[in-house]
Amino acid sequence: MNVYVGLLGCGTVGQGVVNLTQKRAGIIADMTGYRPVVKRVLVRDLAKRRDVDLNSEVFTRDADVVLADPEIQVIVETMGGIEPARTYILAALRRGKHVVTANKDLIALHGVEILETARDAGVDILFEASVGGAIPLIGPLQDNLTANEVTDLKGIINGTTNYILTQMTETGMDFAQALAEAQELGYAEANPASDVDGLDAARKLVILASIAFHAHVRLDEVRVEGIRTVTAQDVAYAKELGTVVKLVASGSDRGGKLSLSVRPTLIPQGHPLAHVSGSYNALFVRGDAAGDLMFFGRGAGSLPTASAVMGDVISLLRNMRLGVTSSRNHRLVLDKQVQMDDSEPLRHYLRMSVSDQPGVFAEIARLFAVAGISMETVLQKRVTAGTAEIVVVTHEIPVEVMNETIDRLRTSSHVQQVHCVMPVEALAE
Ligand SMILES: NC(=O)c1ccc[n+]([C@@H]2O[C@H](COP(=O)([O-])OP(=O)(O)OC[C@H]3O[C@@H](n4cnc5c(N)ncnc54)[C@H](OP(=O)(O)O)[C@@H]3O)[C@@H](O)[C@H]2O)c1
């Protein structure tokens, strides 16, 4: 039996969805009893050439042609952005259509409204492709790991910044050069702000943390720092320290107190996340029963993302066959109190320039000692006449104590500038 699908958007991901649907329609029909058929496709530009085998009459610029078609039972949204995607998805759900979306921006900002609308309408809304491209993350966190209390999430979940940092590490190029190269190769957008300033990773972390910690996490609860301040110098020092710089999205739950951040972080070479290079993504999860798990794979791209979208389509076709909706819908709506916590102890990397004079190091050591911070490693290099660069890696210290000490260092007459501060990840146990 055919089940008709309406596709909103037919760009990179949408074309992959059309092609994979056609390629696997037979096996999906065998598995679920329903053969998915793309009946209508919403686009902006009807004249654009697309790499799909569909009649031109299937395409429309009128969203109502898709949303009001009573034969269409499943909507796949791959157009991106907040509006009009939000309005179309809510309209589809209210009309009793199941929805699959790859839209992390929308789920991160309006997930609760969308999930509640789906629940009220008794339909499915699934969004595996919104985080980590092809890598199954939401399914495992919502289903397979439900028996666990998840305490830690640590991920490299933005391919653009990972590509830039990998290039900086491997070639020694600076941020601007690596960004320009990423833009030339299509790994970074013309306006790269959302990626390089950490917002894209923060939105994905909101989705993952909400599910893993059963809490309603908001974007403004994530401490976000991008990679613009990471210099070739920091990357070189990181190497000297046996580590590599990565943009890490991190979440922890300590008895109901959550810490959420996206920050450039030094990862020891022996840590599994250190070897996640280029456009790959990975998520490290710690559960009280499962122990440590690592999910790794392609975080973007046409077919990898379509793979996750189609996994959701198949899940909801199975649900349709059974006459149920997914229990996944309801977990994210839990409104556990989120208490933000800055007392999580972390090792820190600091690079500062100081006057190259006797007594300067003793003064810095005194400021650290006053705050109770002990130093694990110190590198001291002369940069120019009169200026030296000091790199310190501290032992574990709460973020709030580190921040107070950095303020004191900045007002010290011996310290010219504190250039860069990054957490240093411990080796996984
Ligand atoms: N690209 C990836 O690797 C990837 C990975 C994971 C998740 N995602 C998510 O998947 C979604 C789609 O990404 P994408 O890379 O496939 O985007 P894309 O290549 O820019 O494609 C967007 C599609 O949506 C259509 N569209 C956009 N706004 C529209 C509007 N107002 N009315 C009608 N059609 C509209 C465009 O039509 P025209 O073609 O006519 O312009 C285009 O076909 C986004 O939410 C993105 O975050 C993407």
The ligand as an ORCA input file, in Angstrom:
! r2SCAN-3c Opt
* xyz 0 1
  N      23.190     19.916      4.686
  C      23.451     19.050      5.643
  O      24.413     18.286      5.577
  C      22.547     18.964      6.849
  C      22.858     18.062      7.894
  C      21.989     17.931      8.978
  C      20.856     18.716      9.032
  N      20.599     19.612      8.020
  C      19.387     20.410      8.121
  O      18.536     20.069      7.027
  C      17.800     21.205      6.626
  C      18.039     21.444      5.124
  O      19.402     21.693      4.884
  P      19.983     21.707      3.385
  O      21.460     21.753      3.524
  O      19.379     20.610      2.590
  O      19.459     23.126      2.869
  P      19.434     23.661      1.371
  O      20.343     22.875      0.497
  O      19.599     25.133      1.444
  O      17.936     23.339      0.883
  C      16.820     24.025      1.372
  C      15.621     23.689      0.483
  O      14.455     24.290      1.044
  C      13.825     25.113      0.069
  N      13.302     26.279      0.788
  C      13.943     27.058      1.677
  N      13.125     28.025      2.139
  C      11.945     27.866      1.491
  C      10.719     28.550      1.518
  N      10.519     29.619      2.284
  N       9.697     28.093      0.732
  C       9.889     27.010     -0.068
  N      11.045     26.313     -0.129
  C      12.055     26.741      0.639
  C      14.884     25.486     -0.942
  O      14.252     25.729     -2.186
  P      15.093     26.100     -3.525
  O      15.921     24.864     -3.807
  O      14.074     26.330     -4.562
  O      15.935     27.275     -3.166
  C      15.756     24.224     -0.953
  O      15.211     23.279     -1.850
  C      18.258     22.354      7.520
  O      17.379     22.435      8.621
  C      19.620     21.905      7.985
  O      19.988     22.459      9.234
  C      21.415     19.734      6.943
*
